[in-house]
């Protein structure tokens, strides 16, 4: 096997990996309630998608205080 003539510097190595960086999660506002949701997903808070109710939202029970 041959040995490389010049060693690749750390800067060149990191620049070569620049396409492997993480991307930010893109969020949109729900048309019905205004909460942040992922695009093309049913809103987990109100259960709507494109302004129509797809699933029934879960209603949280209030705890009775003593």
C-alpha positions in Angstrom: 0.0 0.0 0.0 1.1 3.5 -0.7 1.6 6.2 1.9 0.1 9.6 1.3 2.7 12.4 0.5 1.1 15.1 2.6 -1.1 14.8 5.7 -4.6 16.4 5.4 -4.9 19.3 7.9 -7.7 19.3 10.5 -9.2 22.4 8.8 -9.4 20.6 5.4 -10.9 17.6 7.2 -13.6 19.7 8.9 -14.4 21.6 5.7 -15.0 18.2 4.0 -17.6 17.3 6.6 -19.5 20.6 6.3 -22.4 18.9 4.5 -23.0 16.6 7.5 -24.1 19.4 9.8 -27.4 19.4 11.7 -30.3 21.4 10.4 -32.8 23.4 12.5 -36.3 22.0 13.0 -38.7 24.1 10.9 -42.0 24.8 12.7 -45.2 26.4 11.5 -48.2 28.0 13.4 -51.4 26.0 13.6 -54.1 27.7 11.6 -56.7 27.0 14.3 -55.0 27.5 17.6 -51.7 29.2 16.7 -49.4 26.7 18.5 -46.1 25.7 16.9 -46.3 22.3 15.0 -44.3 20.4 12.5 -45.3 21.0 8.8 -47.6 18.3 7.3 -48.6 17.0 10.7 -51.8 17.1 12.8 -51.6 19.7 15.6 -51.1 17.8 18.8 -52.9 20.5 20.8 -56.2 21.0 18.9 -56.1 18.0 16.6 -56.6 19.9 13.3 -54.9 19.7 10.0 -55.4 22.4 7.2 -58.2 24.0 9.3 -60.2 20.7 9.7 -60.5 18.7 12.9 -58.9 15.3 12.2 -58.6 13.8 15.7 -60.4 14.7 18.9 -58.1 16.6 21.3 -57.4 15.0 24.6 -59.0 17.1 27.4 -56.9 17.3 30.5 -58.7 16.7 33.8 -58.3 19.4 36.4 -57.1 18.3 39.7 -59.4 19.2 42.6 -57.6 21.0 45.3 -58.3 20.3 49.0 
